[in-house]
Amino acid sequence: MNNAAAAASKTGSVVFRGGAVGDFIVTLPLLGSLRRAYPDERVTLVAHPAHSELAIAAGLADDAHSIESAGLAPFFARESELPAEWSDRFGGAARLISFLHDPDGTFAANAKRAGASSWIAGPHRPRDGSGVAARQLVEPIERALGLPVSDPSAFRLQLNRSAEEEAAKIVQGSPWIAIHPGSGGAQKNWPVERWIELARLLLRQRSDLRLVLIGGEVDAIPLASMQRALAPKRVLVVEHAPLSRVAALIARCESYLGHDSGITHLAATTAVRSVALFGPSDPAVWAPPQLNTRIVRAPNGDLRLLDIAEVLNCLSEVS
């Protein structure tokens, strides 16, 4: 088979994405662009399994492999013996797109040695002062592939039907507000005592209101504190749930409250009216691009100085 025929026989996209939940979600618009441009081709993710589950459930990817797979490790070492399984995967794809940190180009060189004919490296992470993260990450790839440049503010996640049906059974009969009281960094978190006071005020103001408290492993302490402090019949705690289920639950709520976190980015993609509390990080880069999200900035970037009244006012504006 000559080179032209070999290239023509390749099909599908393989996308490599590490990082936290928010890093993954801001690259989802790229998967949407790939779907529109190549509707009959497979999209394969190499990412954290919990993140890939969301994309597959939303129809943005077809299959996935763990970014921590042992078979992938040799691709990060020079002159290593490359596993046949991964070499076949690399060599058979029409395009490989990587957002992995590869400062000396070892991963890219090994991928090409394995037969990758179309290798596109995206930014490892967005740069401060260069605009919203979703645009920084996705637009260079779209331009490199000759695709129409998408508007990240218009991106909406297609919810998984079974997750929607489950959420409809759980979140019903009352108005609900979703709260994610954590994030990946302590400085990005509003003190849990403020969250408790805010929740109590909301529940007192509206006798029919109920709250969904959302969190993962790093959020165990604030979740437990809020759960102990609030009336159990009016609070649902959702921990360690698949992201597709979390998205469906948030979408059923009337509004969402959170920090600069991956779950806030997830909420924004569902079109729910959202309020995001920002401390030291720059919302010009890290805030969700969707227009349904309002930002509350803490004085001097210190969330300990953020007043409850300001958060309540912002929530009333989006509700």
C-alpha positions in Angstrom: 0.0 0.0 0.0 1.5 3.4 -1.0 1.5 6.4 1.4 -1.5 8.0 -0.1 -3.6 4.8 0.2 -2.4 4.2 3.7 -3.4 7.7 4.7 -6.8 7.3 3.1 -7.4 4.1 5.0 -7.1 5.9 8.4 -10.2 7.1 10.1 -11.3 8.6 13.4 -9.9 10.9 16.0 -8.0 10.1 19.2 -8.0 12.8 21.8 -5.6 12.8 24.7 -6.7 14.9 27.7 -5.4 14.8 31.3 -6.1 17.3 34.1 -9.0 17.8 36.5 -12.7 17.8 35.7 -12.8 21.5 34.7 -9.8 21.0 32.3 -11.8 18.2 30.6 -15.1 20.0 30.4 -13.6 23.1 28.7 -12.4 20.9 25.9 -15.8 19.3 25.3 -16.6 21.9 22.6 -13.8 20.4 20.5 -15.4 17.0 20.7 -18.6 18.6 19.4 -16.6 20.1 16.5 -15.2 16.7 15.6 -18.6 15.2 15.7 -20.0 17.8 13.3 -17.0 17.7 10.9 -16.7 13.9 10.8 -20.1 12.5 11.7 -19.4 8.9 10.5 -16.0 8.6 12.3 -15.2 7.3 15.8 -13.9 9.6 18.5 -11.7 7.9 21.0 -10.7 9.5 24.3 -7.5 8.8 26.3 -8.4 10.5 29.6 -9.5 9.8 33.2 -12.3 7.2 33.0 -14.6 9.3 35.2 -14.3 12.1 32.7 -14.6 10.0 29.6 -17.9 8.6 31.0 -19.4 12.0 30.7 -18.4 12.5 27.1 -19.6 9.0 26.1 -22.9 9.4 27.9 -23.4 12.7 26.1 -22.7 11.1 22.7 -19.5 13.2 22.2 -17.2 10.1 22.1 -17.5 6.5 21.2 -14.9 4.8 23.4 -12.1 5.5 25.8 -8.9 4.3 27.4 -7.4 5.4 30.7 -4.7 8.0 30.6 -3.0 6.0 33.3 -2.8 2.8 31.2 0.5 1.0 31.6 0.7 0.6 27.8 0.8 4.3 27.3 3.8 4.9 29.6 6.5 3.9 27.1 5.4 6.7 24.8 6.8 9.2 27.4 10.3 7.6 27.3 12.9 8.1 24.6 13.9 5.2 22.4 11.5 2.9 24.2 9.9 -0.2 22.8 6.3 0.8 21.9 3.5 -1.6 22.7 1.9 -3.0 19.5 -1.7 -2.4 20.8 -1.1 1.3 21.3 1.0 1.6 18.1 -1.8 0.1 16.1 -4.3 2.5 17.7 -2.0 5.5 16.9 -1.2 4.4 13.4 -4.8 3.6 12.5 -6.3 7.0 13.4 -6.8 9.8 10.9 -5.8 12.4 13.5 -4.3 12.4 17.0 -5.0 15.5 19.2 -3.1 15.9 22.4 -3.4 18.3 25.3 -0.8 16.5 27.3 2.2 18.2 28.8 5.1 17.2 26.5 7.8 19.8 27.0 10.6 18.0 25.1 8.3 16.5 22.4 9.0 12.9 23.5 5.4 11.8 23.4 4.8 13.4 20.0 8.0 11.8 18.5 7.0 8.4 19.7 3.4 8.8 18.4 4.8 9.6 15.0 7.2 6.7 15.3 4.2 4.5 15.9 2.6 5.6 12.7 0.7 8.8 13.5 0.4 10.8 10.3 -1.7 13.7 11.6 -0.5 14.9 15.0 -1.9 18.1 16.5 -0.7 19.4 19.9 -3.0 21.7 21.7 -2.2 23.9 24.7 -1.4 22.0 27.9 -3.2 24.7 29.9 -4.5 28.2 29.2 -2.4 31.3 29.8 -3.5 34.0 32.1 -4.4 37.2 30.3 -5.1 35.4 27.0 -8.9 35.0 27.3 -11.3 32.4 28.3 -9.8 28.9 28.8 -12.3 27.1 26.5 -11.4 29.3 23.6 -7.7 29.1 24.2 -7.8 25.4 24.2 -10.2 24.6 21.4 -9.7 27.3 18.8 -6.1 26.4 17.8 -7.2 22.8 17.2 -10.2 23.8 15.1 -8.0 26.1 13.0 -5.3 23.4 12.5 -8.0 21.0 11.2 -9.6 23.6 9.0 -12.9 23.4 11.0 -15.3 26.3 11.7 -14.3 28.0 14.9 -17.0 27.3 17.5 -18.3 29.6 20.1 -17.7 28.1 23.5 -20.4 30.2 25.1 -22.9 28.4 23.0 -21.9 24.9 24.0 -24.5 22.9 25.7 -24.1 19.3 27.0 -26.5 16.8 25.6 -27.8 15.0 28.7 -27.9 11.2 28.8 -31.5 10.1 28.6 -31.3 7.4 31.4 -29.6 9.9 33.7 -32.3 12.5 32.9 -35.0 9.9 33.8 -33.3 9.1 37.0 -32.9 12.7 38.0 -36.5 13.4 37.2 -37.6 10.8 39.8 -35.2 12.2 42.4 -35.6 15.9 41.9 -39.3 16.4 41.8 -42.2 17.9 43.7 -40.4 21.0 45.0 -38.1 23.8 43.7 -34.4 22.7 44.1 -31.1 24.6 44.2 -27.8 22.7 43.7 -24.8 23.7 45.7 -21.2 22.5 45.3 -19.4 23.8 48.4 -15.9 22.6 47.4 -13.2 22.8 44.7 -9.7 21.6 44.0 -8.1 24.2 46.2 -8.8 25.6 49.7 -8.2 29.2 48.7 -10.9 28.9 46.1 -13.5 27.8 48.7 -15.9 30.1 50.6 -15.8 29.1 54.3 -18.2 26.3 55.0 -19.8 28.4 57.8 -20.9 30.9 55.2 -22.4 28.1 53.0 -24.3 26.8 56.0 -25.6 30.3 56.9 -26.6 30.9 53.2 -28.4 27.5 53.0 -30.3 28.2 56.2 -31.4 31.6 55.0 -32.6 30.1 51.7 -34.5 27.3 53.4 -36.2 29.8 55.9 -37.2 32.1 53.0 -38.9 29.4 51.1 -40.6 26.6 52.9 -40.9 24.4 49.8 -37.3 24.7 48.8 -34.9 21.7 48.8 -31.1 21.6 48.3 -28.9 19.2 46.4 -25.4 19.2 47.9 -22.8 17.9 45.4 -19.2 16.8 46.0 -16.4 14.4 45.4 -13.5 13.1 47.5 -12.0 16.5 48.2 -15.3 17.9 49.3 -16.1 15.4 52.1 -15.5 17.8 55.0 -17.7 20.7 53.8 -20.4 18.3 52.6 -20.4 16.5 56.0 -20.6 19.9 57.8 -23.5 21.1 55.8 -25.3 17.8 56.1 -25.0 17.9 59.9 -26.2 21.5 60.1 -29.3 21.3 57.8 -32.6 19.6 58.1 -32.2 16.2 56.6 -35.6 16.1 55.0 -34.8 19.1 52.9 -31.3 18.2 51.8 -30.1 15.5 49.3 -26.3 14.8 49.4 -24.8 13.4 46.2 -21.2 12.2 46.6 -18.9 10.5 44.1 -21.6 10.2 41.5 -20.9 9.8 37.7 -20.6 13.2 36.1 -23.4 12.4 33.7 -25.7 11.8 36.7 -24.5 15.0 38.4 -25.2 17.0 35.2 -28.7 15.6 35.0 -29.5 16.4 38.6 -28.1 20.0 38.3 -30.1 20.5 35.1 -33.4 19.7 37.0 -32.7 22.4 39.6 -33.8 26.0 39.3 -30.3 27.3 40.0 -26.8 26.3 41.0 -24.2 27.8 43.4 -20.5 26.9 43.4 -16.9 28.0 43.2 -14.3 28.1 40.5 -14.5 24.4 40.0 -15.1 21.7 37.4 -18.6 21.1 38.7 -19.4 24.8 38.0 -18.2 24.3 34.5 -20.4 21.2 34.2 -23.4 23.2 35.6 -22.8 25.9 33.0 -23.0 23.4 30.1 -26.5 22.3 31.3 -27.9 25.8 30.9 -29.0 26.0 34.5 -28.8 29.5 36.0 -25.6 29.6 37.9 -23.6 31.7 40.4 -19.9 31.1 40.7 -17.8 32.5 43.6 -14.3 33.5 42.6 -11.4 34.2 44.9 -7.8 34.3 43.8 -8.3 32.9 40.2 -9.0 35.1 37.3 -12.6 34.7 35.9 -11.5 36.2 32.6 -9.7 32.9 32.0 -11.3 30.4 34.3 -15.0 31.3 34.4 -17.4 29.2 32.3 -18.0 31.0 29.0 -21.7 30.3 29.0 -23.9 33.4 29.6 -26.1 31.6 32.1 -23.3 31.9 34.7 -22.9 35.0 36.9 -19.6 35.7 38.7 -19.3 37.0 42.2 -15.7 38.2 42.9 -14.4 38.2 46.5 -12.9 41.5 47.8 -9.1 41.4 47.2 -9.5 37.8 45.9 -10.1 36.6 49.4 -13.3 34.5 49.8 -13.2 35.0 53.6 -14.2 38.6 52.9 -17.2 37.8 50.6 -20.5 38.8 52.3 -23.5 36.5 52.2 -25.8 39.3 51.2 -23.8 39.8 47.9 -24.2 36.1 47.0 -27.9 36.2 47.8 -28.4 39.3 45.7 -26.7 37.7 42.8 -28.7 34.5 43.2 -31.9 36.5 43.2 -30.9 38.1 39.9 -30.4 34.8 38.1 -33.5 33.1 39.7 
